[in-house]
Amino acid sequence: MGSPVPNAVDDVPAPVSRLARSLGRAARALGAIALVVLACVLLGAAAYLARPRPAPAREALFRGVMYTREVREGPPPSIVHTVTVDLDAPGVALLVTPGDPARSLPLDARTTSAFLLESHAQIAVNGDFFTPWYSNHALDFYPHVGDPVEVDGYAAAGGVVYSRKTSPATRTLRVSRAGRPSLTLPLEQAVHAISGEALLDAGVVAVAGSRRDPDAPLPRTAVGLDREERRLFLFVVDGRQAGYSEGVGLRALAAIALAAGAWNAINLDGGGSSALVAEAGPGRARQLSSPAHTRIPRRERPVANHLGVQASPL
């Protein structure tokens, strides 16, 4: 008769056997964790896709500051946020995130909500295009809060210029010592300045010089002035949120600005950077738009600089 078949586990040294059993238990535990994570991802995706769209809105937020929300069916569907600021209203002032020109990367990245609270502004949007940055997935991106960055356009705050970059497509919003915004004030007279790309020039759509696809539906941010420079407009369009709001192209954004009453307008940083926030009480910020940093709704990207509006309570 042949010899009995040995027990595979009994024939290995005891420490190895114990290790094999431990690894087996660990694998089963990791499998269970993976199933839980997968279930959470699927539930989150379902909630994301089924998220109800908000109703249109019109609301006076502060003295001289009116907010409207337009819900468009598309295609593609989009949600357009517009803030109209009466520049003659008492208490209205504009400000830009300060930077340090002595540093090679003069700014520390922060979210738009963080800027709003730090600066005691009542309204804020994200500002210039900036570098360095990347966004691969929810855990792999740059910058994080506090990481050093620089902007791609001319920028100043409190009379300190921390970026002098320009290009043929660059347009700069300048704020005078009297607190009046303009797109034509000499740069050396600007106390605050923030830049983007041409969107409207004297009532004419001007996106041909954009270095980005002008028709791609993306989250967008823009700032504009009426012909008399007595009203300032902030525009944010939500995007990259399927079934909720997919964004607009630059020509569509220019049409939105023109319809609101803008005569000149500039396209600011968009995509995952786009955000519009308002003060909701002492130490609290309220998201008026739905940012989509790393495509996660309501997640704000830390960005380089911002444009803020200070205003009096109603």
C-alpha positions as CSV (number, residue, x, y, z in Angstrom):
1,M,0.0,0.0,0.0
2,G,1.2,3.5,-0.6
3,S,2.0,5.9,2.1
4,P,-0.8,8.2,3.4
5,V,-1.0,11.6,1.8
6,P,0.5,14.1,4.3
7,N,-1.5,17.0,5.6
8,A,-0.1,20.1,3.8
9,V,-0.5,22.4,6.8
10,D,0.7,19.9,9.4
11,D,3.9,19.2,7.3
12,V,5.1,22.9,7.4
13,P,6.7,24.4,10.4
14,A,4.3,25.8,13.0
15,P,5.4,29.5,12.5
16,V,4.8,29.3,8.8
17,S,1.4,27.7,9.3
18,R,0.3,30.4,11.8
19,L,1.5,33.0,9.3
20,A,-0.5,31.4,6.5
21,R,-3.7,31.4,8.7
22,S,-3.1,35.1,9.7
23,L,-2.7,36.0,6.0
24,G,-5.9,34.2,5.2
25,R,-7.8,36.1,7.9
26,A,-6.3,39.4,6.8
27,A,-7.2,38.7,3.2
28,R,-10.8,37.9,4.2
29,A,-10.9,41.1,6.3
30,L,-9.5,43.2,3.5
31,G,-12.1,41.7,1.2
32,A,-14.9,42.7,3.5
33,I,-13.4,46.2,3.8
34,A,-13.2,46.4,0.0
35,L,-16.9,45.4,-0.3
36,V,-17.8,48.1,2.2
37,V,-15.8,50.7,0.3
38,L,-17.3,49.7,-3.0
39,A,-20.8,49.9,-1.5
40,C,-20.1,53.4,-0.2
41,V,-18.8,54.4,-3.6
42,L,-21.8,53.1,-5.4
43,L,-24.2,54.7,-2.9
44,G,-22.3,58.0,-3.3
45,A,-22.4,57.7,-7.1
46,A,-26.2,57.0,-6.9
47,A,-26.7,60.0,-4.7
48,Y,-24.5,62.2,-7.0
49,L,-26.4,61.2,-10.1
50,A,-29.8,61.6,-8.4
51,R,-29.0,64.9,-6.8
52,P,-32.0,67.2,-7.3
53,R,-31.4,70.5,-9.1
54,P,-32.2,73.7,-7.2
55,A,-34.9,76.1,-8.0
56,P,-34.2,79.4,-9.7
57,A,-33.5,82.1,-7.1
58,R,-33.2,85.9,-6.8
59,E,-32.0,87.2,-3.4
60,A,-30.6,90.5,-2.0
61,L,-27.6,89.3,0.0
62,F,-26.1,92.6,1.2
63,R,-26.6,96.3,0.6
64,G,-26.0,96.8,-3.1
65,V,-25.4,93.0,-3.7
66,M,-28.0,91.0,-5.6
67,Y,-27.7,87.2,-6.3
68,T,-29.5,85.3,-9.0
69,R,-29.5,81.6,-9.8
70,E,-30.6,80.4,-13.2
71,V,-31.4,76.7,-13.9
72,R,-31.0,75.8,-17.6
73,E,-32.2,72.6,-19.1
74,G,-29.6,72.6,-21.8
75,P,-28.3,70.6,-23.5
76,P,-26.0,70.5,-21.7
77,P,-27.8,71.3,-18.4
78,S,-26.2,74.2,-16.5
79,I,-26.7,76.2,-13.3
80,V,-25.7,79.9,-13.7
81,H,-24.9,82.0,-10.6
82,T,-24.7,85.8,-11.0
83,V,-23.9,88.4,-8.4
84,T,-24.5,92.0,-9.3
85,V,-22.8,94.6,-7.2
86,D,-23.9,98.3,-7.1
87,L,-20.5,100.0,-6.9
88,D,-22.2,103.2,-5.7
89,A,-23.8,101.5,-2.6
90,P,-22.4,102.6,0.7
91,G,-19.9,100.2,2.2
92,V,-19.0,98.4,-1.1
93,A,-15.3,97.7,-1.5
94,L,-13.2,95.2,-3.5
95,L,-10.1,93.3,-2.5
96,V,-7.7,90.7,-3.8
97,T,-5.7,88.0,-2.0
98,P,-2.3,89.4,-0.9
99,G,1.0,87.9,-2.0
100,D,4.6,88.2,-1.2
101,P,6.7,89.4,-4.2
102,A,9.9,88.4,-2.4
103,R,9.1,84.7,-2.7
104,S,9.5,82.8,-6.0
105,L,6.0,81.4,-5.4
106,P,4.3,84.4,-3.7
107,L,1.0,82.8,-2.6
108,D,-0.1,80.1,-0.2
109,A,-3.1,78.2,-1.7
110,R,-6.4,78.4,0.2
111,T,-10.0,77.8,-0.7
112,T,-12.4,80.6,-1.6
113,S,-14.3,80.1,1.6
114,A,-11.1,80.4,3.6
115,F,-10.2,83.6,1.8
116,L,-13.7,85.0,2.5
117,L,-13.4,84.4,6.2
118,E,-9.8,85.6,6.5
119,S,-10.5,88.9,4.6
120,H,-13.8,89.5,6.2
121,A,-15.4,89.8,2.8
122,Q,-19.1,89.2,2.2
123,I,-18.7,87.7,-1.3
124,A,-15.8,86.0,-3.0
125,V,-14.9,84.1,-6.2
126,N,-11.7,82.3,-7.2
127,G,-9.2,84.4,-9.2
128,D,-6.3,84.0,-11.6
129,F,-5.1,80.9,-13.5
130,F,-2.1,79.6,-11.5
131,T,0.8,77.1,-11.3
132,P,1.9,74.6,-10.3
133,W,-1.2,72.4,-10.1
134,Y,-2.4,69.0,-11.1
135,S,-5.5,66.9,-10.3
136,N,-5.3,63.1,-10.9
137,H,-7.9,61.9,-8.4
138,A,-9.5,62.7,-5.1
139,L,-6.3,61.9,-3.1
140,D,-3.7,63.0,-5.6
141,F,-3.7,66.7,-6.4
142,Y,-1.7,69.9,-6.0
143,P,-1.9,72.3,-4.3
144,H,-3.2,71.4,-0.9
145,V,-4.1,74.2,1.6
146,G,-0.9,76.1,2.3
147,D,1.1,74.9,-0.6
148,P,3.1,77.6,-2.5
149,V,1.8,78.7,-5.9
150,E,2.0,81.7,-8.4
151,V,-0.5,83.3,-10.7
152,D,-0.3,83.5,-14.5
153,G,-1.5,87.1,-14.8
154,Y,-0.8,90.6,-13.3
155,A,-1.9,90.7,-9.7
156,A,-1.7,93.1,-6.8
157,A,-3.2,93.6,-3.4
158,G,-3.0,96.6,-1.0
159,G,-0.7,98.3,-3.5
160,V,1.8,95.4,-3.5
161,V,2.3,93.9,-7.0
162,Y,3.3,90.2,-6.7
163,S,2.9,89.2,-10.4
164,R,3.6,91.2,-13.5
165,K,2.9,88.5,-16.1
166,T,0.9,89.4,-19.2
167,S,0.1,88.1,-22.6
168,P,-1.9,89.3,-25.6
169,A,-5.0,87.6,-24.3
170,T,-4.6,88.9,-20.7
171,R,-7.2,91.3,-19.3
172,T,-6.7,92.8,-15.8
173,L,-9.3,94.2,-13.4
174,R,-7.8,97.1,-11.6
175,V,-9.1,98.8,-8.5
176,S,-8.2,102.5,-8.0
177,R,-7.3,104.1,-4.7
178,A,-10.8,105.5,-4.6
179,G,-12.1,101.9,-4.7
180,R,-13.4,102.0,-8.3
181,P,-12.8,99.0,-10.6
182,S,-11.8,99.4,-14.2
183,L,-10.2,97.6,-17.1
184,T,-8.4,100.6,-18.4
185,L,-6.9,102.3,-15.3
186,P,-3.0,102.4,-15.7
187,L,-1.6,99.4,-13.8
188,E,0.7,101.6,-11.7
189,Q,-2.4,103.3,-10.3
190,A,-4.1,100.1,-9.2
191,V,-4.2,99.2,-5.5
192,H,-5.7,95.8,-6.3
193,A,-5.5,93.8,-9.5
194,I,-6.5,90.4,-10.7
195,S,-6.3,89.0,-14.2
196,G,-7.8,86.5,-16.6
197,E,-8.4,86.1,-20.3
198,A,-10.6,88.3,-22.6
199,L,-14.2,87.4,-22.6
200,L,-16.1,90.6,-23.6
201,D,-14.4,93.7,-25.1
202,A,-16.7,96.7,-25.4
203,G,-19.8,94.5,-25.8
204,V,-18.1,92.2,-28.3
205,V,-17.4,88.5,-27.6
206,A,-13.6,88.2,-27.5
207,V,-12.5,84.6,-26.8
208,A,-10.5,83.9,-30.0
209,G,-7.2,84.4,-28.2
210,S,-8.0,82.0,-25.4
211,R,-5.4,79.2,-25.0
212,R,-8.2,76.8,-23.9
213,D,-11.0,75.1,-25.9
214,P,-13.6,77.9,-26.1
215,D,-16.5,75.5,-26.6
216,A,-15.8,72.9,-24.0
217,P,-18.6,72.8,-21.4
218,L,-16.7,73.3,-18.1
219,P,-17.2,75.0,-14.7
220,R,-16.5,78.7,-15.3
221,T,-15.8,81.9,-13.4
222,A,-15.9,85.4,-14.8
223,V,-16.0,89.0,-13.7
224,G,-17.5,91.9,-15.7
225,L,-18.3,95.6,-15.6
226,D,-21.1,97.5,-17.2
227,R,-20.4,100.3,-19.7
228,E,-20.5,103.0,-17.1
229,E,-18.4,100.9,-14.6
230,R,-21.0,101.4,-12.0
231,R,-22.0,97.8,-11.7
232,L,-19.7,94.8,-11.2
233,F,-20.8,91.3,-12.1
234,L,-19.5,88.0,-10.8
235,F,-20.5,84.9,-12.9
236,V,-20.0,81.2,-11.9
237,V,-21.4,78.3,-13.8
238,D,-21.3,74.9,-12.1
239,G,-19.9,72.0,-14.1
240,R,-18.6,68.5,-14.3
241,Q,-21.7,67.2,-12.4
242,A,-23.6,64.9,-14.7
243,G,-27.3,65.5,-14.7
244,Y,-27.0,68.5,-12.4
245,S,-24.8,71.0,-14.3
246,E,-22.2,70.2,-16.9
247,G,-20.9,73.7,-17.5
248,V,-20.7,76.0,-20.5
249,G,-18.2,77.1,-23.2
250,L,-16.5,80.5,-23.3
251,R,-18.8,81.8,-26.0
252,A,-21.8,80.8,-23.9
253,L,-20.2,82.4,-20.9
254,A,-19.7,85.6,-22.8
255,A,-23.4,85.6,-23.8
256,I,-24.4,85.2,-20.2
257,A,-22.3,88.2,-19.2
258,L,-23.6,90.3,-22.1
259,A,-27.3,89.4,-21.2
260,A,-26.7,90.4,-17.6
261,G,-25.5,93.9,-18.7
262,A,-21.7,93.5,-18.8
263,W,-19.9,95.6,-21.4
264,N,-16.4,94.3,-20.6
265,A,-15.7,90.9,-18.9
266,I,-12.8,88.6,-18.3
267,N,-12.7,84.8,-17.9
268,L,-11.0,83.8,-14.6
269,D,-9.7,80.3,-13.7
270,G,-12.4,77.6,-14.1
271,G,-12.7,73.9,-13.9
272,G,-12.3,72.6,-10.4
273,S,-11.2,76.0,-9.2
274,S,-14.6,77.7,-9.8
275,A,-16.4,78.7,-6.6
276,L,-18.7,81.4,-5.4
277,V,-19.2,81.9,-1.7
278,A,-21.0,84.3,0.6
279,E,-20.8,85.2,4.3
280,A,-23.4,83.4,6.2
281,G,-22.8,84.9,9.7
282,P,-19.7,85.4,11.9
283,G,-17.1,82.9,11.0
284,R,-19.3,81.0,8.5
285,A,-19.2,80.8,4.7
286,R,-22.1,79.7,2.5
287,Q,-21.4,78.1,-0.9
288,L,-23.7,79.7,-3.5
289,S,-22.3,77.6,-6.3
290,S,-21.4,73.9,-6.3
291,P,-17.6,73.6,-6.7
292,A,-16.3,70.3,-8.1
293,H,-12.7,69.9,-7.1
294,T,-11.6,66.4,-8.2
295,R,-15.1,66.1,-9.5
296,I,-16.6,65.8,-6.0
297,P,-19.6,68.1,-5.6
298,R,-19.2,70.9,-3.0
299,R,-15.5,70.3,-2.6
300,E,-13.5,73.5,-3.0
301,R,-10.1,73.5,-4.6
302,P,-7.3,75.4,-2.8
303,V,-6.4,78.1,-5.3
304,A,-3.9,81.0,-5.6
305,N,-5.8,84.2,-5.3
306,H,-9.4,85.5,-5.1
307,L,-11.6,88.5,-5.7
308,G,-13.6,89.6,-2.7
309,V,-16.4,92.1,-2.2
310,Q,-17.1,93.8,1.1
311,A,-20.6,95.1,1.6
312,S,-22.8,96.3,4.4
313,P,-25.7,94.2,5.9
314,L,-29.2,94.8,4.5
